[in-house]
């Protein structure tokens, strides 16, 4: 009797190899398996930048399907890593660009799911003040980080993270350097699940929302010109 293989999920992220999203998404997938008992394998593809992710998502997505992935999740930040003064954030424009490129590769009708993080990946991490406390604590000096109010509404989550690191022991926050430490201290998804876009990501990775988690209600964004 043949053993059914676990579904494979391709995940495109906008960082480089070993970067924040690459490392944390692997840990998140591990915790999703533990939390739900749903078996799947992830194939995470670092795209190095948001620009590359949008421009090259079509051949990368096609390659993932050709290599045996059952579905693909494209994850990107609403806020660019190095925003220019006057930049206007627009989920709609990003989404339309990605869909147009997927059409070009003839994979738009395949199970491809788009997840834009409101603001940026640090928004998710700021939901878990307990994890941040463990990250920032030294062996002889524990730190207690206060919960952030509506982290997904902060105009500059990366700047907020930098301030927290500076306030709690004078750390210099560099996402690449702390990615593995975040992953080691992320013990549960109970805090992250309060974030709408995180639940959307989890739902598409698993093909279902974990039991007991609030449903995600998608609200289309209007185009922002200028």
C-alpha positions in Angstrom: 0.0 0.0 0.0 1.5 3.3 -1.1 2.0 5.9 1.5 0.4 9.3 0.6 3.0 12.0 0.4 2.7 15.2 2.4 1.6 18.2 0.4 4.4 20.6 -0.6 3.9 24.3 -0.1 6.1 26.8 -2.0 6.6 30.1 -0.2 8.2 33.1 -1.8 9.7 35.7 0.6 11.4 39.0 -0.2 14.6 38.6 1.9 17.9 36.9 1.1 18.8 33.4 2.2 19.0 33.2 5.9 17.1 36.4 6.3 14.3 37.3 8.6 11.4 35.9 6.6 13.3 32.9 5.4 14.3 31.8 9.0 11.0 32.7 10.7 8.7 31.2 8.1 10.5 27.9 8.6 9.9 28.1 12.4 6.3 29.2 11.8 5.7 26.2 9.6 7.1 23.9 12.3 4.8 25.4 14.9 1.8 25.1 12.5 2.5 21.4 12.2 2.8 21.0 15.9 -0.4 23.1 16.6 -2.6 21.4 14.0 -1.1 18.0 13.3 -1.4 18.7 9.6 1.5 17.4 7.7 3.1 19.4 4.9 6.5 20.3 3.6 7.6 23.8 2.9 9.9 24.9 0.1 10.9 28.5 0.9 12.4 30.6 -1.9 14.2 33.8 -0.8 13.9 36.4 -3.6 16.4 38.9 -2.1 14.1 42.0 -2.4 10.5 43.1 -2.9 11.3 44.3 -6.4 12.7 40.9 -7.4 9.8 39.1 -5.8 7.3 41.0 -7.8 9.3 41.0 -11.1 10.4 37.3 -10.9 7.5 35.7 -9.2 6.2 34.1 -12.4 9.1 31.9 -13.4 9.8 31.0 -9.7 6.2 30.0 -9.1 6.1 28.0 -12.3 9.3 26.2 -11.2 7.8 25.4 -7.8 4.8 23.8 -9.4 7.0 21.9 -11.9 9.1 20.5 -9.0 6.0 19.1 -7.3 4.6 21.8 -5.1 0.8 21.6 -4.6 0.3 25.3 -3.8 2.4 28.4 -3.6 2.1 31.4 -1.2 3.7 34.7 -2.2 4.5 36.7 0.9 5.7 40.3 0.8 5.8 43.5 2.9 3.5 46.5 2.1 6.3 48.8 3.2 9.5 48.7 1.2 12.7 48.0 3.1 14.2 51.4 2.1 11.1 53.6 1.6 11.7 56.8 -0.2 10.2 60.1 1.0 6.8 60.4 -0.5 6.3 56.7 -1.2 2.7 55.7 -0.9 2.0 52.2 0.3 -0.4 50.3 -2.0 -1.4 46.6 -1.6 -3.5 47.0 -4.7 -0.7 48.0 -7.0 1.6 45.3 -5.7 -1.1 42.7 -6.1 -2.0 43.7 -9.7 1.7 43.6 -10.7 2.1 40.1 -9.2 -1.1 38.8 -10.9 -0.1 40.2 -14.2 3.2 38.5 -14.0 1.6 35.2 -13.0 -0.7 35.4 -16.0 2.4 35.8 -18.2 3.7 32.4 -16.8 0.2 30.9 -17.2 0.1 29.9 -13.5 -2.5 32.5 -12.3 -5.2 29.8 -12.4 -3.1 27.5 -10.2 -3.4 27.5 -6.4 -1.3 30.6 -5.8 -2.1 32.7 -2.7 -1.0 36.3 -2.2 -0.3 37.6 1.3 0.8 41.2 1.8 1.9 42.0 5.4 0.4 45.2 6.6 3.5 47.4 6.9 6.3 44.8 7.2 7.4 41.5 8.8 8.3 43.1 12.1 4.6 43.9 12.4 4.0 40.2 13.1 6.9 39.9 15.6 5.7 42.9 17.5 2.5 41.0 18.4 4.6 38.7 20.6 5.9 40.8 23.4 6.7 37.6 25.4 9.0 36.3 22.6 10.7 39.8 22.4 11.2 39.7 26.2 13.1 36.4 25.8 15.1 37.7 22.9 16.2 40.8 24.7 16.9 39.3 28.1 20.4 38.5 29.2 21.3 35.7 31.5 21.7 38.1 34.4 19.3 40.7 33.4 15.7 39.7 32.3 13.8 42.2 30.2 10.0 42.7 30.1 8.7 44.2 26.9 5.3 45.7 27.1 2.6 44.7 24.6 2.4 47.0 21.6 -1.0 48.4 20.7 -2.0 47.5 17.1 1.4 46.7 15.8 0.0 46.3 12.3 -1.0 50.0 12.4 2.4 51.3 13.3 3.8 53.6 10.6 7.3 52.2 11.0 7.4 48.7 12.7 11.1 48.3 11.9 11.8 51.6 13.6 9.7 50.5 16.6 11.8 47.3 16.8 15.0 49.3 16.7 13.8 51.5 19.5 12.8 48.5 21.6 16.3 46.9 21.1 17.9 50.2 22.1 15.7 50.7 25.2 16.2 47.2 26.5 19.9 46.9 26.9 21.3 49.0 24.1 21.1 46.3 21.4 21.5 47.3 17.8 18.7 45.8 15.8 19.8 44.2 12.5 17.1 41.8 11.3 19.6 39.4 9.6 21.7 39.0 12.8 18.7 38.3 15.0 16.6 36.1 12.7 17.8 32.9 14.3 17.4 34.2 17.8 13.8 35.2 17.0 13.1 31.7 15.7 14.6 30.0 18.8 12.4 32.1 21.1 9.2 31.9 19.1 7.5 29.1 21.2 3.9 29.5 20.2 1.7 31.2 17.6 -0.9 32.3 20.2 0.1 36.0 20.0 0.9 36.1 16.3 -2.6 34.7 15.4 -4.1 38.0 16.6 -2.8 39.6 13.4 -5.1 39.3 10.4 -2.4 38.9 7.8 -0.7 36.3 9.8 -3.9 34.2 10.0 -4.3 34.7 6.2 -0.8 33.3 5.7 -1.4 30.3 8.1 -4.7 29.5 6.4 -3.1 29.4 2.9 -0.1 27.4 4.1 -2.4 24.8 5.7 -5.4 25.2 3.2 -7.5 25.7 6.3 -7.7 27.9 9.4 -6.4 26.2 12.6 -9.3 25.2 14.9 -10.3 28.0 17.3 -8.6 30.8 15.3 -10.8 33.7 14.2 -11.7 33.7 10.5 -9.8 36.0 8.2 -12.0 38.4 6.3 -10.4 39.8 3.2 -11.1 43.5 2.6 -9.9 44.5 -0.9 -7.7 47.6 -1.0 -8.4 50.5 -3.4 -5.6 51.7 -5.6 -3.5 54.5 -4.2 -2.1 56.8 -6.9 0.6 59.3 -6.5 
